Amino acid sequence: MLRRSTGRMNPAAVREEGLERVASALRSALCEVGGIDDVAIVFESPRNAQFGDFATNVAFAVAKRLRRSPADVAKSLAEALFVLDPALRDVLAEATAAGGFVNLRMTPAFWQAALEKILREGSEYGRGAKIGKHISLEFGSANPTGPLVVVQGRTLSVGGTLANAMRFAGYDVTTEWITNDAGAQLDTLSRTLYARYRQIWEPEFALPDDGYPGEYLVPIADEIRAGDGERGTERRPPGSHGACHRECAGDAQAGDGDPAARRARLDDEQR
């Protein structure tokens, strides 16, 4: 048998509690109709707005234990809500059962209270409390042997947004960018850059067989020439390359566009 409670309209509760009041009433209804107190109440937005503002499938979760159909359980829960808590009408306009779901339509006061809270809290609205979990998120690491492309820009946008959202939800997030400035790819890139550098004076100078044929290294070679002239070709056997070309290539691909820094490294190498 359902226990009837009484209550008066509480404006503070309307502002601060919202769906939690509905969830509490549903938990009480589950105890009344089936003696169940260990089921989570989850709300979702119906695909069809005609069904209401929110819906819960809790009847499906308990139907087997109650040996009743989900539709029958949902009907009992919907009928019990206002009997158990008449003051629930402050935030809940109607509760109906349909296809095993309990559909909920909220009052204008509920939405007005939600809007008031959004305006009051501003950019802090919805921020979660710290939950004590750390996440390391790596995204957007560039291919070290070529210019950035649209796909990498998209990855950066998605990764940065995800990191910000997780921080907002209460996670401690560390973001990582892998520079990719070591290994065989960078060696090949530096040899290709050296060839482009030599081609300024020797157009017939061949690219390495495994080199990168794109034109994107030509402007970098021009920058080295502008700052250092032919010094990068001195005291090197044919086909060799200097460490400065490796560093210049890697820095340029990573976005370090400071020619002065490149010249300083070249000067250090020549000493």
N, C-alpha and C positions, 0 to 999 in steps of 0.2 A: 504494500500500500504506500502511496506517495505521501510524504510529509509536506505540509504546506508552510511556507515561511512568509513573513510579512516584511515590508521594507518601504522606505520613502525614497524619493528621487535624491540622489547624491551627486551634485554637479562635479565635485572633485573626482569621484569615481568615473564619471563619464569622460573626464579629461584624461585621466591617467591609466585606466585599466583596459578599456576597449575589449579586444578579443580574449584577453585573459579572463575576463568575467564570464564570457560565453564558455570558454574551456572549463572553467571551474564548475559552471552549471551542468555541463555535459558529464563531467566526472561524477558529480552528485547523482545525476540521472542514471548513469551506469551502475552505481552502487544500489540505487533503488530498484531498478528493473532486473538486475542480474547479479548483484553482489560482486561486481568486478571493479577493482580499484588499481589495476596495474597496466592500463593501456594508455599509450601516449595519444593526445588529441592533436591532430595535424590539420591545418586549414589550407585550402588552395582556392584559386580563382576559377570558377566554372568557365568552360569554353564558351558556353552560351550565356550571355548576360541576363537572359530572361529567367534563369534559375536563381539569380540573386548575386550578392557581392562575394560571398565565400561559401565553401562547402567542405564537409568532412566525410571521410569514408570509414569512420570508426565503427559503423555498424557491420561492415564486412569483416573487420578484425575480430569481432566478438561473436558473430553469428553462430559459428560452429560450436563454441563453448556453451552458448545458450540453447543450442539445438532449435534455433529459429531461423527463419529466412532473413537476409539482410534488410529486405524491404520492411518486414514486420518490426525488426529491431529499430530501424530508423524512424518508423512511425511512432513507436513508443517513446523514443528519445525526444523527438520534436514536440510531442504532446506534453512531456514532463518538464520541459525547460521553464515555462512561465509559471507552472504550478509550484515548482520548487523555489523559484526566485522571481516574484512578480516585478521587482525593481529592475530586472533585466531589460524591461521595455525601455529603460533609459537609453540603451545602446542598440538593442535588437528590435527591429520592427516586426519581423516575422521569421518563423522557423518552419519549414515544410519538408516532408519526406518525398523523395522521388528516386525510384530505381535503386534503393539501398543507400542513397546519400541523404545527409541532412543539409539542406540548403538554407542559407542565412541571408537575410536582407537587413542591413544596418540602418539606423535612424539618421536623420540629418544631423542630430546632435553629435553622433559618433564622428562623422566626417568633419564637422566644424571643430571638434576637439582635436582631431588629428591635424587639421590645417593650422590651428592655433599653436600646437606643439612644434610643427615644422617651422613656422615663422619665428617662434621663440628661440629655438635651438640653432637655426640657421644651418651652416655647413657641418655642424656637429650632430645634426639629426641622424639617428640610426647608428652612430658609432658604438662598436661593441667594446666591452670591458676586456682587459688583457686576459688571455686564456692560458698563458704559460707554455705555448708551443712555438718552436722556432722552425722556420722553413727557409731553405736555401733555394733560390730560383735563378736559374741560368738561362739566358735567352739572348738572341740577337748577335751572337758572336759572328764576326764577319769572315768571309772567305779571304784569307790573307793575300791571295794572288790576283785579285781583280777588284774593280770598283763595287761599291754598294749597289744593290739592285732593289727594285720595288718590294720584292718578297721579304728582304731583310728589314726594310722600313716597316712593313706590316707587322713582322715579328716583334720589332721593338715597341710598336704601339700596343700590341696585344699584351706583351710581357709586362710593360710598364703599367698598364691599366690593371692587370691582374695583381701585380705587387701592391699597388695602391689600394685596391679593393680588399686584399687580404689583411693589410695593415689596419684598414678601417674596421675590419671585422674583429680585430683583436689579436691577430697573429704577429709575432716578431719575424720580420722578413728581411733576409739579406739577398740582394740582387748581385749577380756576377756577370761580368763580361770577359770572355776568354780572348786574350789578345791574339793568340795564334802567331806569335812572332818567333817561332823556332821550328826546326825540322827541315826535311828535304824540300818542301814546297817553297820555303823562303830562300833556300840555296838556289833553287831553279829561278826564282823570281829575281834574285840579285844578279845572276849570270845574264838573264835577259835584259835587265836594266843596264848592265855594263855594255852589252852589245848595242843597245840603243844609244848609249853615250858615245861609243866609238863610231857609230854610223853617222854622227854629226860631221865628222871629218873623213870617214871612210865609208861611204854609202854601201860598198860591197861587203862590209863586215857582216858575217853571217850570224843569224840568231842561233842559239843552241838548238840541237835537234829536239830536245824535250822542253824548249822554252815556251813562253806565252806570246802568241803572235799579235795580240791586240795592240792598238795604238795608244793605249792609256799610259804607257810608260814613257812615251816620247816627251810630254811636257815635263816630267820629272827629270829626265836626262837634260833637257834644256835648262832647267833650274840649276842643276849641278854645273853645267857649262858656264852659265851666267855668273856663278859665284866663284868658280875655281878654274875655269879655262880647261887646259889639257892636262892639268896635274894628275887627274885621275887615271891617265893612261901611262904615266911614267913608271919605270922600273917594274913592269909587269910583263910576263911572257904572254905570247898570243893566246887568247882564249881564257886568260885568268880574270879574276875580278877581285876587288877590294872589299874589305868589311864595310866600308862606308856605303857602298852601293846596296849592300844587304840591309843596312840600317835605314838608308833613305827610302828604299822600296817599302820596307815594312812600315815605317812611320807614315809615309804618304797614304798607304792603303788603310791605315788605322785613323787617318784624319789629322796627323801632325803636319801642317803645311808650312812650317817655319823654315825658310831657306837658310836663315842664319844658323839655326841649330844643325842643319845638315853640313854647312861649311865648317862649323866648329869640329864636327866629328871627322871630317875629311882632313882638316889641319892636324888633328891629333894623330891620325893614321900616318900622315906624311913625315911626322917627326921621327 
